[in-house]
């Protein structure tokens, strides 16, 4: 009876975790978002927002609110992005502020905290989705970028300026924090292996992807590794670095602008825009221009002053989809191959190659400056070994726990043994959900171009293969930022926002 009592306690622990972990424990996040993303990609932003409002309403026992769950950060990021795109800047700032507070709270806790339930029981009855979503590096870097633009949307130029000045510090902190996080995650996995020696002895995580049964998955991982080469070292996001340099240049602080634009050039050494901004900042700061840049022309206008910056958010950003991973588990008296759900990167084609802009008698064209596919793929690739070790150990612990729980029940009563086996098998199926949580309302890439403010204060946006769109710039603005969002080729999904900058 003592063993049966342990089984019951394990199940109760599982219910506790499922109740607090968030709804992605049972239904993977990517699948949950399909209705919302369909609406977003077809330009039905009100319907997409209604979906998010339902998720983020006040929690009650009878609704599906995610407030207070481990998934709340993810949904706050989606809501912050969508409300920004629809011009609801106050709501956008509030969502991003709450997401940042939750991120700071989770960072302050232990890296792996399974709600004070014993490690073996916790892993037995849950999956990685029960751990709070803490945000990818990409998320943490872009959060203040969108918030800066939202401040500008509500006419708060000082708030915009302050957020831009935080971008460099935020980027550096993300690098430091995540390196520390990776180290602690490795230590946590090692400790879990030490505490679960029987389960740990039954797996070989280093050979899982080379198993013939995982050939299809290995090919997916290989493709992600190839995309990861388009990413940037130390989780750098060149778009954020560009905006930081833009902010310093607007302030006339060209020494600091040089720091950012040199960093941009180092990340994108062959990018003509990165080279041009670096050379321009060097000359404005009174620095000597290296010989290798002697042929690079400076911008013929002041960066961020009496100028228009067009930001083109092109396409739909990467996500994760569920894929089967086969894990052999062998320990004395028992051997099996468990099929578990695993997240793989999903990429989407860019709807447009570029965006041309007519301003006055001149035509300009945006230049890609941040490959969001590569950024996420690089982080996924770096975390892959630890992720595989963790899921392999979790799977082995589940199998070991189920094996001994079923034997204990059968020793007490044969029917109890059958019932326990059926119940645990059903439970393992129910929680066999890949951790596909990520921020999906993001572009595939950011492109930018900047040019002098046209006298007539009108622009014509010309996405390749689509109808041109006219834009009026504020008559009282000295400079302007135009944020163009095109997640798909659907005309209703092509939107823009214009932000006037009255100060210089």
WONORVEN-V456142 format. One record per helix or strand. SS is the DSSP state (~ for helix, > for strand). FROM is the first residue (numbers start at 1). TO is the last residue. If there is no record, write none. Layout:
# WONORVEN-V456142
[[SS,FROM,TO] [SS,FROM,TO]]
This chain:
# WONORVEN-V456142
[[~,2,21] [~,23,25] [~,29,32] [~,34,41] [~,45,55] [~,72,85] [~,89,108] [~,119,125] [~,128,130] [~,137,153] [~,157,195] [~,197,201] [~,205,207] [~,212,228] [~,233,235] [~,238,250] [~,254,267] [~,272,284] [~,291,293] [>,307,314] [>,319,331] [>,334,346] [>,355,359] [>,362,365] [>,367,371] [~,372,412] [~,414,430] [>,445,452] [>,458,463] [>,469,472] [>,479,486] [~,491,493] [>,494,501]]
